[in-house]
Amino acid sequence: MAGTIQSYQHLEEEVLHLPRVDRSKLASRLLESLDEDEHELSPEWRKELQRRVSDIDAGNAKLSPAEALWKEVNQRFGTTF
């Protein structure tokens, strides 16, 4: 088990040093793999996701930190997520 953890830590370290575009592609593929056995995306959703990933890769998307998003949600809806 210790070898697996070390392998994971090494893999994570290597992946985090990849260029942003490569990390984005890898993240998309990993997320895809989580749903491969459970649900198939409709062609429309697959196209939309590909468009969004392309926008991110091209630098055309405005990305916000999750903390900022949750702060805005909490302020708007009076919640505490």
Residue pairs with C-beta under 8 A, 6 or more apart in sequence:
15 23
15 26
16 23
18 26
21 57
24 53
24 56
24 57
25 53
25 57
28 49
28 53
35 41
41 49
52 61
55 61
56 63
70 81
73 79
73 81
74 80
74 81
